[in-house]
Amino acid sequence: MANLKSTIELTVELDENRVPEKLSWTAQDGGINNEEAKAMLLSVWDHKTQETLRIDLWTKDMPVDEMKVFFHQTLVAMSDTFHKATQDEKMTATMKDFCDYFAEKLELKK
């Protein structure tokens, strides 16, 4: 059986002060080809050091109101992923409660 490989490519264009001006990504297996993004959060688990390595980027023209929605949706997705990975119903419910609280405080729910 052949080893399958999938590549996800992130491109960051910087201004003269090294502030992100443009973000784009490609994930050909997912049908994404050089799509523009305004923000990205990437977490990688380093099992040797037992710590999370992160890249958090957003373009200088990312609107604050969109950043709030982006964070809310990311927190909800993290709750779903946590449940899928751990099957911990109680903590998942607690995380979902926080997501609801977050949305309410930022007045994201219509």
Secondary structure as UniProt FT lines:
FT   STRAND          9..14
FT   TURN            16..17
FT   STRAND          20..27
FT   HELIX           28..30
FT   STRAND          32..37
FT   STRAND          39..46
FT   TURN            47..50
FT   STRAND          51..58
FT   TURN            60..61
FT   HELIX           64..86
FT   HELIX           89..105
FT   TURN            106..107
//
